Amino acid sequence: MKTVNIHQAKTHLSRLLEQVAEGEDVVIAKSGKPVARLIPFKPARKPRVPGSMKGKIWISEDFDAPLPPEMARAFGMDE
């Protein structure tokens, strides 16, 4: 993480933005104390649409049925 003072940030803003676009974080300090951080922009995730996976995912009818004894033992469960 790179740290620059306010004067350097003003003078070299374009260069700093290029570095941020390449993935580097930049801290801007005033009198040696951090006051801001430039970080790469991450686009917002697409909103989830309820029901968009309908028909693509299914759960077996016996999903929550007890496990066979040998499998239960393998998971350290009582039969």
ABEGO torsion letter per residue (X at the ends): XBBBBAAAAAAAAAAAAAAAAAGBBBBBBBGGBBABBBBBBBBBBBBBBBGAABGABBBBAAAABBBBAAAAAAAGBBX
